[in-house]
């Protein structure tokens, strides 16, 4: 017995579509079960251990890099401080020489600039040079 007219292909298409949907659903469930079986608890523990080892290595490298950068910055600051001390000392000596050339006493130079009296006397002696 045949079905009349256009209904025959529609029913056949619906049956094929329904069968295709069942095949896709069955395949999807099977893939999910296979993935779940592949990720056993012992494998997860191994993966976690590997990740932990990698993270520890990265953390150690970061800490070493930070320590190196801190040492570099510390050295740069120490060098800048040394340069500033030298410049301040140079400026203080220039000022002491200028004061000595104007005839001010060594004790006055010492008091004004914070130099020792001996340093101020030495600068006053050699003020002409």
C-alpha positions as CSV (number, residue, x, y, z in Angstrom):
1,X,0.0,0.0,0.0
2,X,1.4,3.4,-0.9
3,X,0.6,6.7,0.8
4,X,-1.0,9.3,-1.3
5,X,0.9,12.3,-2.7
6,X,3.3,14.6,-0.9
7,X,3.0,12.9,2.5
8,X,5.2,10.0,1.6
9,X,8.5,12.0,1.2
10,X,7.6,14.1,4.3
11,X,7.2,11.0,6.5
12,X,10.3,9.5,5.1
13,X,12.3,12.7,5.7
14,X,11.0,12.9,9.2
15,X,11.9,9.3,9.9
16,X,15.4,9.8,8.5
17,X,15.8,13.0,10.6
18,X,14.6,11.2,13.7
19,X,17.0,8.4,13.1
20,X,19.9,10.9,12.5
21,X,19.0,12.6,15.8
22,X,19.2,9.3,17.7
23,X,22.5,8.5,16.1
24,X,24.0,11.9,17.0
25,X,22.7,11.7,20.6
26,X,24.0,8.1,21.0
27,X,27.4,9.1,19.6
28,X,27.6,12.2,21.8
29,X,26.8,10.1,24.9
30,X,29.4,7.5,23.9
31,X,32.1,10.2,23.4
32,X,31.3,11.7,26.8
33,X,31.6,8.3,28.5
34,X,34.9,7.6,26.8
35,X,36.3,11.0,27.9
36,X,35.1,10.4,31.5
37,X,36.7,6.9,31.5
38,X,39.9,8.3,30.1
39,X,40.2,10.8,32.9
40,X,40.6,8.4,35.8
41,X,41.3,9.8,39.3
42,X,44.9,8.5,39.2
43,X,45.5,10.3,35.9
44,X,44.0,13.5,37.4
45,X,46.4,13.2,40.3
46,X,49.3,12.8,37.9
47,X,48.2,15.8,35.9
48,X,47.9,17.9,39.1
49,X,51.4,16.8,40.2
50,X,52.8,17.8,36.8
51,X,51.0,21.2,36.9
52,X,52.2,21.8,40.5
53,X,55.8,21.0,39.5
54,X,55.6,23.4,36.5
55,X,54.1,26.1,38.7
56,X,56.8,25.6,41.3
57,X,59.5,26.0,38.6
58,X,57.9,29.1,37.2
59,X,57.5,30.6,40.8
60,X,61.2,29.9,41.5
61,X,62.3,31.6,38.2
62,X,60.1,34.6,39.0
63,X,61.6,34.9,42.5
64,X,65.1,34.6,41.2
65,X,64.4,37.3,38.6
66,X,62.8,39.6,41.2
67,X,65.8,39.1,43.5
68,X,68.2,40.0,40.6
69,X,66.1,43.1,39.8
70,X,66.1,44.2,43.4
71,X,69.9,43.8,43.6
72,X,70.3,45.8,40.4
73,X,68.0,48.6,41.7
74,X,69.9,48.6,45.0
75,X,73.2,48.9,43.2
76,X,71.9,51.8,41.1
77,X,70.6,53.6,44.2
78,X,73.9,53.1,45.9
79,X,75.8,54.5,42.9
80,X,73.4,57.5,42.7
81,X,73.8,58.1,46.4
82,X,77.6,58.0,46.0
83,X,77.4,60.5,43.0
84,X,75.1,62.8,45.0
85,X,77.5,62.7,48.0
86,X,80.4,63.5,45.7
87,X,78.5,66.4,44.1
88,X,77.5,67.7,47.5
89,X,81.1,67.5,48.7
90,X,82.4,69.1,45.5
91,X,79.8,71.9,45.9
92,X,80.7,72.3,49.6
93,X,84.4,72.6,48.7
94,X,83.7,75.2,46.0
95,X,81.7,77.2,48.5
96,X,84.4,76.9,51.1
97,X,87.0,78.1,48.6
98,X,84.8,81.1,47.6
99,X,84.3,82.0,51.3
100,X,88.1,81.7,51.9
101,X,88.8,84.0,49.0
102,X,86.5,86.6,50.5
103,X,88.7,86.5,53.6
104,X,86.4,84.6,56.0
105,X,88.0,82.7,58.8
106,X,88.4,79.0,58.9
107,X,86.1,78.7,62.0
108,X,83.3,80.6,60.2
109,X,83.7,78.4,57.1
110,X,83.6,75.4,59.3
111,X,80.4,76.6,61.1
112,X,78.6,77.6,57.9
113,X,79.3,74.5,55.8
114,X,79.6,71.8,58.4
115,X,83.3,71.1,57.5
116,X,85.8,70.1,60.1
117,X,88.0,73.0,61.3
118,X,91.1,71.3,59.9
119,X,89.5,71.0,56.4
120,X,88.4,74.6,56.5
121,X,92.0,75.7,57.5
122,X,93.4,73.6,54.7
123,X,91.1,75.2,52.2
124,X,91.8,78.7,53.6
125,X,95.6,78.1,53.2
126,X,95.3,77.1,49.5
127,X,92.6,79.6,48.6
128,X,94.8,81.3,46.0
129,X,95.4,78.2,44.0
